[in-house]
Amino acid sequence: MKRLLLIAALLAAASGLWAKTPVIGISAYSEGGTCQVNMTYVNSVRLAGGVPLVIPVTGDDAQIAAIVEAIDGLVMTGGEDFDPLKWYGEEPVRGLGEVVPARDEFDVKLVRAAVAKGIPVLGICRGEQLLAVAFGGSLWQDIPSQVPTSYVKHRQGPTTGTVGTHSIEIESNSFLYRILGNREHAVVNSFHHQAIKDVPKGFRVTARAADGIIEAVERTNAASGKLAPEFKDGGGWILGVQFHPEVITNAGNPEFLPIFQQLVEEAGK
């Protein structure tokens, strides 16, 4: 009888582990002595079936390592511009916006640690640009002044961002294509003046705006090549989008909710 009870207890514990809801870390930013993240990210993770965990800005390597051990998936959020001189060796241009060195350092350390462990990553806006910055690529510091052929209004006006304002073309046989139901086109919102310029090794472009600006990247198939050798690569799922699916999702439009659902699914594997 005791043996049967022990087996039942072990099975119950195992089923509890199998049914564990994935914990999705969400990178925060600091402002005015507070640690913050927009509730649109939190709500989108919840709607997708994950447990959101806001990660405070820190430069402490040990704390970042501990955080990565505690999460199953990661969302890197939008925000300020990156320091071009430090991260990809370019002098700042006139149109460069606000730079926050502490957040740059935090974001780069966090995403590198997550990728090294094979944790699935979703980068949104700045978070997509981070994938280039952290793994050997570079950015357009200011699209209006550096890309004269760009004619799409990438920095949306004083609207809420709950509706799309320009279209993107999506590569077939990509994560984003499959996630959105095998769609080659989508209409997205837009809140950026920077974008990926040079795509790092291990990534490929999977969506562009009509003017050619990169709107989505993903890691290449592990069989076709990993990240540059100087970066530890756990082979996990990585997707970056330049638009803000969380804003549209939070407004009650489920069109881009599958992006978060895919992240949660990958995190649960």
Summary of the structure (lengths in Angstrom):
residues: 269
radius of gyration: 19.1
end to end distance: 34.5
largest distance: 77.8
contacts: 909
relative contact order: 0.17
helix: 36%
strand: 23%
